[in-house]
């Protein structure tokens, strides 16, 4: 991953593309609404487990999330 600004943008983009409020996004990941808010504002970083869940959610978006999956998760495997 890049800096927290990139993570904040990623979280917001996934949530918006999935059509979820911060509350519903948090519920899907098993975290609290304030946690998602902190991620989106760059004040906290998701745990490795949460990042894996976010990646899985992103991949389930299919074409709507393909570009983000490639940008954020495939480059860190190289």
N, C-alpha and C positions, 0 to 999 in steps of 0.2 A: 504494500500500500504506500501511498504518497503521504503528504502531510495531512493534518486533521481537516484543513479546508476541503481537500479532495474527498475525504471520508464524509464530511458534512454534506457535500454536494451529492455524493453517491446515495446516501441514506434518503435525502429529500427526493431525488430523482426516482429511486425505486418505489418509494412510498406513493408518489404522485402517479407514476405509471401504473401501479397496481390499483389505483383508485381508493387508497386507504387513508383514513385520518391518522394522526399520530397515535391516538388511543387504540385504533384497530390494528395498526402496524405493530404496536407494542404487544398487544394481546397475542398476535400470531407468533411473535418471537419469544413470548414468555417473559417479557421485561415490563417495567412500568412506563407510563406515559412520560414522567420527568426524565427517564433515561433516554428515551428517543429524542426528546427535546434537547437534552444536553449534547447528544450526538449531532443533531442537525445544526446546532449553534457552535459546534467545534469545541465545546467545553469538556468533552469526554470522548473516549475512543471505545468502540465496541470490543468486547473480549474476543479472543480467537474463536470460541464456540459461537458467539453471536455473529461474527463475520462469516462463519461457515453457513449458518442458517440464512443469513442475508444473501449469500452467494446462491444457495439452493433456491430461495424465493425468486431471485433474479432470473435464474435459468428456467424456472417454471413460467416466466412471462413470455418465453419463446421469442418471436421476432421483436416484440416490444422491448425486450431487455438485452437482446443480443449484443448491441453496440457497447452497452455498459459492462456486460460480462467480459467482453474482449478487452476493453480499456482497463478495467480494474483488477480482474482476476487472472487473465491469461498471461499478462506480462510478468507477473511475479513468479511464475513457474519457470521462467527462462533463466 
